[in-house]
Amino acid sequence: MVESSKLSSTRTYHTATDIQGPLVFVEKTRDVGFAEIVKITGPDGTDRTGQVLEITENMAVVQVFEGTRGLDVSEKTSIRFLGETIKIALSNDILGRVFSGKGDPIDGGPAIVPDDYWDITGSPINPYARQYPREFIQTGISTIDGMNTLVRGQKLPLFSGSGLPHNLCAAQIARQAKVLGEEEEFAVIFCAMGITAEEARFFRNDFERSGALEKVVLFLNLADDPAVERLITPRFALTAAEYLAYEHDYHMLVILTDMTNYAEALREISAAREEVPGRRGYPGYLYSDLATIYERAGRIIGRKGTITQMPILTMPSDDKTHPVPDLTGYITEGQIILDRGLHRKGLFPPIDPLPSLSRLMKEAIGRGYTHESHREVSDSCYAGYAEGRNIRDLVAVVGEEALTPRDRKYLEFADGFEQKMINQGNEDRAIEDTLTTMWDLLSILPERELKRCKPDTIQKWHPSYRTEPIVPQLEKE
């Protein structure tokens, strides 16, 4: 998948002076470009690929994707600068294929016959050309669709912790995600970084078994692959997404897991370069580096295709103030939180709607997108579950016998919400099923408690009065 045949010039050097981790330092270089592709031939005659990471007046620092084991600083090591940046071979045939972290097919299929080659660094989107994210993406998971809606063009990360089932959630979202409306083309780019071989097998088998693979492109970087490769894997994935979105009008959902592994690789390379560390040893440019990935999501005026991102990251020690989730929260538009307490109860997916947030939700719900009652039923369920959780804490102090009838209703609502709304297993729920479940749960509470619903909405959609089923209202008013 890496293309470098269109060479402006090639220059070969035998002046490697130092090797530090995955980095090779080459002296007496001239006319070398940043991010240029490098071919390195070791003393044993094997070729490796690298990329220029840093340039000074007479030295180039090259990061080697296959690692530097076996290389030395003798004249037998040759470094050839190819005059090109890394490009990916692209065509519509990449759908349904599995690639390594550096873009090579690993599914036993034929090589991609390219329609075009695109630079993996991408091009910054002019802010004036950006279109505001709108319209609903159905993930099939009620706590996301109903209460923290994913919007086309949004960046909505999923924050998890060690031992929580974020990989299962990621696979479920990739398997179930769709846009409403028959005329829309939808596909998923699934990019896994630093995963084990067992996890890679799980993802491939899951997509093949469910039949979702034909609309999915997988990029798999394994834990034993070089850390340097981990830095280019998401850029391969996002370039593929941009091609399908802007050349073939697909609505793309890009799932990136695990961004913490990506940041660890960035810290490792930074340490090899002997850079001054920032917070917890991460480089000071971690924020801007993450932004070069996250900001490749969005909608462009005049283009039908869109790119939506769901980065997934694990928080060390469940610490939201860790640099990776902290900086991710600044760049993205909300977060979905996996909760360890819900996981211990055996609920799946253990998404806690209370600390979760989709800042763009209001732009993608209501008549014309989901249903006219969506906003009000979501707010009411949020308030009811929060009140029920507070009463649970009260029970631990005063006992259940001291509760009022109103308190018992909220306690019943919280229990029902967890069992019927959160705990859906692998069920793929349509938005109408999610909204119906939410209204049915609200019927547990007295109508006078539904203060976030308008009286007209209650009279029309409350189970006590509803005369027609809840169906998506996709026509605009």
N, C-alpha and C positions, 0 to 999 in steps of 0.2 A: 504493500500500500504506500510505501514511501517512495516518492518520485523525485529524481534529481537528474534527469537526462538532459534537460535544457540548460546546459552549462554556459555561463558567461565567460568563465575562465577556470582553469584548474591549476593549482600550485601545490607541489609536493615538498615537504620538509623532513629532515632527519634530525631536528634540533629539539627533541623532547628533553627537558632539563629536570623535570620533577613529576612525580606521580603521587597524588594524595587522594585516597579513596577512589571515587569514580572520576576524578579529575586528572587531566594531563595538561601540563604547562609547556607550551611550545614557544621558543624564543626566535627572534630575528624574523618575524612574520611581517608581511606587507600586504596591503589591500585586502584585509580580512574583514568580513562583515559580521555583525551581531546576528546570532541564530543561524549562521551558515552551516550547512551539512558538511561533515568531515568523515572521510574513510580512513581508518587506521589499520595498518597491516603490521602484525606483531612478528617477532622473530621466528615463530612457528609457521608463518605464512597465512594464518587465518585473518579474515577481514572483520572489522567491527565498525559500527556506525556511531558517530558522535555529533555533537552540536556545539557551536561556539557560545560560551556562556558569558565571557567577559573579554574585553579588548583593552590593551594599553598601547603605548607608542610602539613597542617592539615585541610584545608578547600576547599570545592568545591563550585563554583558558578553555579547554574543551571538556565537556562532560560526555562520558562514554556510556552508551545505553546498555551494552552487554557486560559492563564491568571491566576492570583493568587487570585482572589476574592474568599473569603470563606476559604482560608487557614490561619493558624495561626502557631505560633512557639511552640505550646504545644506538648506533647508527642503523642497526637492523630494524628498528621501529620507524616506519614511514607514516607521515601524516599528510593526507591529501585533502586540501580545501577545494570544494566543488563549486563554489560560487552560487549556490542555490539554498533556499530555506526548505524546511520539511514540508512536503505536500502529500495529500492523500488522494488516491485514485477513487473517483466517485461515479456512480451511475445508479439508476433505480434498482439495480440488481443487488445492492447491499441489503435490502430488506430481507429478513429471514436468515441472515448470515451471522456467524460468530467470528470475532477477530481477537487477536491478542492485544496487549496493551500498547504495542507499537504499530498496530494496524495491519498485521498479517493475518490472512484467513487461517483458522485453526479447526474448522469444522469438516475438513476433508473435501470441501467443494472446490470448484475451479477458481482460478484467479479472477479478480474483477476486471472486466473489459471496460475501461473508463470512458465516460462521455466527457469528463473534464478532470483537471487537477486543481485542488484548492489548497492554499496555504493554511496550515493548522492554527496559526496565531490569530486568524480572523481579522476583521476590520472593525474598528470602533463605529458604533451606530451614532449618527448625528442626532443629538437630542431633539432637534427640530423635526426630524423624520420619524420620531417615535410616536406611536398611537397608544392611547391610554388602554391598559388591559381591561377587557370586558369579556363577557360570556362564560358560561358554566362548563367545567369539565367534570364529568361524573366518574368518580373513582370506585363506586360501588361500596364504599365504607361510610356508614351512616354518620359517624362522628365528624368526618371530614365534609361530606356532602351537605349534611344538614346544619352543621354549626360552625364550620371553618372552611367554607367553600373554596375550592381551587379554581382560579380564574385563568383564562387563556392569556398568556403573556406574562404571568406572574412568576415570582421566585418564592416558593414556599418550602422552607426546609423542615425536615423531620429530625427532632432532637431525641436521641436515645441514650442508653447507658449500657455498660458491659453486661452481657447476659440477657438483655431484653431482645425480643423477637423482631428487630428492625429489618432483618433480611427477609423474614416471612412477610412482613408488611410491604416491603418494597416489591417482592415478587407478586403479591396480590394486587397491588396498585397497577403494576405493569401489565398484569394479565387482564384486569377488568376495565381499565380506563377507557373512556370513549367520550365523544362529543355527541350531543343530541341533534338529530336531523340526519336524514338519509343521504344527503348530498355531500357531506363533509368527509374528506380523507383524513384519517388519523393514524399515527404510528408512534412507536416508543423507541427511544434510544436508551439502552440500559448499560451504564458504565460502572463497572466494579473495580475498585482499586485496593490492592493489598489484601485480597481475600484468599482463603485457603483453597486447595484443590477440591476438597469436599464441598465447600460452598459453591465453587464454580460448577461442579457437577449438578448440584441441587438446582441452580438457576437454569441451566441448560435443559435438564430433564423436566423441570416444572413447565417451562414454556413449550417444550415439544409435546408433553403429555396433554396440555390444555389446548393445543392448537393455536396458541397466541404467537408462536415464533414467527409466523409469516408476516406479521406486522411489527416485529421487534428486531432491532439491530443490537447485538451484544458486543461490548468491548470488555475483555477480562484481563486484568493485570493481577497476577498471583503474588502471594506474600513472598515467595522465594525469587521473584523477578527483581532485577536491579531497581533501586530506589529512584534512579534517574528516569527510568521508563515511566514511573508513576506520575511524573510531572507532565508528561505529554499525553497520557491516556485520556484525560477529560477534554483536551483540546482536539484530539482526533474525533471523539464522540460529538462534541459541539459543532465541529465543522461538518460532519455528516448530517447533523440535524439542520444546520443552516442550508445545506444543499437541498435536502428534501423539502424544507419549508419554503425557500425562496425560488427554487427552480421548478418544483413539482407541486406546490400549493398544499402541502401536507400541514396539518396541525400536529406539531411535535411535542411530546412530553419527554423530557430528558431527566432520567433518574441517576443521580451520582452517589455512589456509596463505596467507600466511606470517606468523607472529606477530611476526617481526622487523620486517616492514613496518608492522605495527600499532604497534609500540613506537616506530618512527621517526616516525610521524605524531603520536603522543602527545608526543614530544620537540619536534616542530615547533610544536605548539600551545602547549606549555609555554613555549617560547622567545618566542613572540608575546605571551604574557601576562607576560613578563619575570619569571618565577619563578626562584628560586634553584636552580640545577641541582645534581643529585646525581652519582652515578657516571657518567662519560663523557657528561655533559650530559643524561642522562635525569632526569625529575622524581623527587623523593624519594618520591612516592606510586606509583611504577611497580609495586612489589610488590602493593599493595592493589588497584590497577587491574587487573592481570592476574588477581588472585584473584576479582574480580567476574565474570570470564569463566570461569575454570577451575572454580570452585566451583558452577557451574550444572549440572555433571554429577552423576549419582548415581541412587540408587533411593530411593523413598519408601514407607514402610510403608503397606500397603493399596492401593497402585497397582500395576497389572501392568506398565505401561510403564516403560522405563528410558532413561537418556541416558548414553552413553559418548562420551568425547572423545579424539580423536587430534590435538592441536595439532602443526603442523609448523613448524619455525623453522630458519633458516640462521644458523650461528655465524660472525660475521666473523673471518676468518683462522683458522677452525677452533678458535676459542678457547672452551673450555667455561666459562671464568671470566667471559666477557662477561656483562653484567647480565641480558640477556634469557634465555639458557639457564640461568644461575645461579639466578635467581629462579624460573624455571619449574620447575626441579628441586626447589626447596623446597616448591612447592605441589602438584605432581603425584606420581604413584605409580610412578616409574620413568622409563626413557627407552629409546628405540630409536636406535642410533647407526649412521649411514651412514659407511662407512670409505673414505677416499680411496685407500688402498693396494689394497683389493679392487676398487675401481672401475677403477684403472689396469690390473688384470689382466683386465678385460673381464667381470667377474662381475656378474650382475644378478639380484635387487636386492643391492647391496653392503652388506648389513646385517652388522655384526660382532657376533656373539652374546656375545663376552667382556666388553666394557664395557657392553653393553646389560643392562637389568634390568626385570623386571616384579615389583614388590613384592607384588602380589596374586595371582600365578600359582598359588600353592599352594591358593587358594580355588576354583579353576576347573578343576582337573585331577583325574584319578583316576576310579575307577568312579562312575558317575552323571553324569559330565560329559564325559570323553574316554575314557580307558582306564586300567586298573589299573596298567599298567607305565609310565605317562607320566613320573612323577616320577623314577624310577630310570634310565630310558633317557636322559632329558634331562640329569641330573647326570653320567652316564657320558660322554655325548657332549661335554659342556662340559669335563670333566676331560681327555678324550682330545685334544680340539682344542687346549686350552691347553698340554698337554705337547708336542704336535706342533709348535706355534709356537715353544716354547722350544728345541726341538731344531733347528729351522731356524736360529735365531740361533746355536746352537752350531756348526752346519755352516759358517757364514760364518767361524768362527774356526779350527776344527781340520780342516775338510774332511770329506766324507762317508765317506771310507775309515776314519776313526777311530770310526765309530758301531758300537754293539753291535747284535745282531739285534733286541733289544727296541726300541732307538732307531729302527731302520729301519721297524719296524711302526707306530710312532707317526707317523713321517714320512709313511708311506703313508696312514695314517688321516687326517692333516691335509689331504693333497692330495685324497683322496676326499671328505672332508667339504665342501671348498670347491667341488668340481666337481658333486657330486650333491645336496648339501643347500642350500648357499648359492646356487649358480648354477642357478636354476630358470627363468629367463626370465619369460615371461608366463603360464606354466602355472598353472592354478588347482588346487592340491593339496588334496584332502580330508585331514582329520586322520589317517585310517587310512593313507593313502599316506605322509604325513610320518613317522609312527611306524614304519612298515615300513622306510622308507629309513634311519632312524636305527638300527634293529636290524641291518639288513644291513651298515651301516658298522661297527658294533661287532664284527661277526664277523671283521673284519680283525685285531683285537687278540686275544691269548691270553685265555682265560676267566679265568685267574688275575688279569688286570689289571682286570677289571670289579668293582672293590671297592665300587662304589656301587650295585650290584645285589644283591638277596638271592639266595641259591642257588635258592630255589623259583621266583623270577621268571625266572632264566636257564633253568632246566629247562623252563619253560612257554613262553617267548616268544623265546628265542634261535633264530636260523635253523637251528641244528644239531638242535634238538629240537622246534620248533614244528610242530604237527599241524593247526592251524586258522588261518585268516587273522585278522589284527588288524582288528577292527571296533569302532566306538564303543560303549561300554557306558553307555547313557543311563538304565538302570534303577537306582534308588537301592537300596543294600543295606538 
